[in-house]
């Protein structure tokens, strides 16, 4: 089951289109706006076997960039306040780990996606992330983390972190149980979406009835939340300074704030 695909179909006004089989797009009415949804989904037939379960790989990074830059180009004649919102629907197990990907430059493909989202944001397109499932590692860095506003479903099936828990246990030479115990004391180590939200990185947690297979009531609730996020994005900064200025960040990311302030002081 692909949560990303299910939510894209639930939110879409009409047809869902393929950029490539693993990257789909659709339009979604959000108040007075028509947003462009972009989602990475599994492609079991992908020629890149490390990118068959929804990972962001070579094709996916470039296809995301193509979808985003297409919106930018189509709207460049419009005034700032009317440029379309772009919604990244996020359900990603990771980036694609593979020898082929490394040889062919997955870092370039993912950087193209990041650059496209950042360009859209600074050009006046509200960029919103809607995290409906996994959001792990380089997958989230490429597709979702450049957003003005980040929304996430408040559901146990939503996991946001730098690496899978089993991998983190191996790297730190701890058991998963020991990691869970540490996470109770140190929120950055937690895999619970509520703890992640308390770090100030999440602009809203959304409770829905069925996170995996959304009904119309769930879709309506999320559309309203996305529309409100678009308004906040248009009223807020076009950089990502709000990530460190939020009430949650002021409380839990004091060290990060001090480092930024010191770098700004030293570098002028």
N, C-alpha and C positions, 0 to 999 in steps of 0.2 A: 504493500500500500504506500502511495506517495501522498503525504499530507500536502505538500506544495501543490501538486496537481489538483487535489480535491478542493483546496481553498481557491485556487485560480478559477476553476470552473464555477465554484459557488459565488464568487464575487463578480465574475465577468458579466458584462451587459449582453454579450452575444458570443460570436465565434472566438475560439482559442486557436491561435496560429503558431506554427513552428518557425523559429529562426533556423535551428537545426533540431533534430529529434529530441535532444536533451535540453533545449532552451525554448520555452513557450512564452507567448505574449498574449495579452487581451486588453480590452478597454473596460473601464469600470467608472461609473458615475459616482462622484463624491461631491455632493452639494451642487454647486454651480460648475464644477470642474469635471472633465473627463480625464481620468488618470490612465497611464499606461502601466499595466502589471507585467513584470518580468520574473520568470521562475525557472530554476534549474530542476529538472526531473530525471529519474532514472531512464536510461536507454540500454536495455539488455543486448541490443544489436550493435552497440558502438564498436568501431574498429580498435578503440583504445580500451583494452580490457580492464584497466585500472579506473576507468571512468564510467562504469556501467550501472552503478547504484546511486547515482545522484551527486557524485563528486564533481567539483569544478576542475576541469582539465584543460587541455589545449583548445579543443573546439569550443568548450563552454565559455572560457574567458574571452575569446575573440567574438563569440556570438553575443555575449552580454554587451560588449563594447559596441558591436554593430547595432544592437537594439537601442541602446541609450543614445548613441550619436545620431541615429536616425530621428529620434524625437527632437534632439537639439537642433538639427538642421531644419526640420520641418517648422519649428516654432521660432526661429531666430528673428523673424520679422515682427513678432508679437511683442507688446509691452511686457515688462517684468511681471506684472500682476496677473497676466493671462497665460504665461507659459505653463505647459502641462505638468502636473505632478507625475513623478515616477515612483512606483511602489515595487520594491524588491520583496517578493514573497520568498521567505527563507526556510528551507528544509534541507540541510546539507550535512552529510557525514564527515566531509573534510575536503581538502584539495585532492587531486589524483596523485597518489604516490607511485612512481614507476620510473624505470630506467629510461624508457622511451620519452616520457614527459620531461625528464631532466635533460636528456640530450637535445631535444627539440625546443627547449626553452619555455617551460611552463611559467617561469618567473616573468617572461615577457607577456605571455597571454593573460596572466592574472593582473599584471600591472596595467595592461590595456583596459581591463574592466574597471579597475580602481580609478584610473585617470578619467575614464568616461563619466563615471558617477561624480567625481569631484568637479569636473568641467560643467556638468549639468547643474550641480548645486550652486556653483559660483555664478552661473549664467542666469540664475533666477528660477530654475525648476525646483519646486519642493521635492526633495528626495526622502521617501519614507521607507523604513524597513518594517516588515511584518513577519516576525519569527513565529512559525507555526509548528516547528519540529526541532530537529537537531540544527545547531549552528556552531560548527566546530572548526577550529584551526584555520588554515588558509582559505577554506571555503567561505567563511564569514568575512575574512579580510577582503576578499575579492568581490563578494556579493552581499552587501548589507551594512558594512561598518562605516561607509562614507555618507550615511544618511543624516539629514538634519534632525530627524525624529526617529526613534526606534521604539516600536511597540512589540509586545510579546504576549502570547497566550499564557495564562496562569494555569499550567497543566503539567503533570509529572512527565509527560512525553516530550516536553521542551527542555533541551539541554544545551547550554551555552558555555563553551570553555575553550581553552587553548589546545587541549588534547583529550582523547578518550581516557576514561578513568583507569582502565587496565594498563594503558601505556604510561600514564602518569605514575602508577604504582611501580612499574618496572624501572622507570627513570630514577625515581626517588628511593628505590630499594625499600619500599614499604608495602604492606598489604593494602588491599582495598578498604578493609575495615579500619586500618590505621589512618588512611586518608580521610575516611568519613568522620573519624573522631577529630582530626585536625580541622576539618571544614566547619565543625561546630564552633570552633574558637576563632578561625580566620576566614571570613567570608570570601576572599578571593580564591580560596581553594575549593569552595563549595560548588557542587553541580546542580544545586537547587535554584530554579529560576528566580524565586523570591529573594534569595541571598544576592544573586547577581544584580537584581533590580536595585537593591539597597546600596550598591556601589555608585549609583548615580548615572549608570549607562543606559538605563531604560526610562523612557518617558511615560509609559503607561503599561500596566499589566491588565490583560483582558480576560475575564471569566466567561467561558462559553459552555454550552451544554455538551457538545460533542466536538472535541478538538480534532479528531481524526476524520470524521465524516460530517462536516457542518451542515446543519439544516438551515432553512431560509431565515429563521430567527437569529441564528448565530451570525449569518452573513450580514444581515441588516445591522446588527449591533456593531460588527467590525467596520462596516462601511461608515457608520456615524463616527466611530473613533478615528478612522483614517481621515475623514473630512476635517475633524477638529485638529488633527495633527498637521494637516496641510495649512490651516490657518495659523497655527503656532509657528510653523516653518517660515511662512511668509513674513511673519512679524519679528522673527528672531534673526540672529546673525547668520551669514552665509558660510562662515567658517565653522569649526567644531568646538569653539570655545565653551559652548553651553555644556559640554560633557564634564568640564571641571568646575563649572559655576553653579551646577544644580545643587539643591539642598542636600541630596544624598552624597554627592561628591565632596561637598564642603565638610561633611561629617566623617566619611570613610576614606577619603583619598587626600588627606592633609599632606602626606609626604610628596605625592605627585604634584600637588599645587605648589609646594615650596620649591621643588626642583624647577618647575616651569618659571616661577618668579625669579629664581636665581639665574637661570639661563638668560631670561629676558634682560635682567640687570647687567650681566656680563657682556652680552652681545649687543646691547643697545637697541 
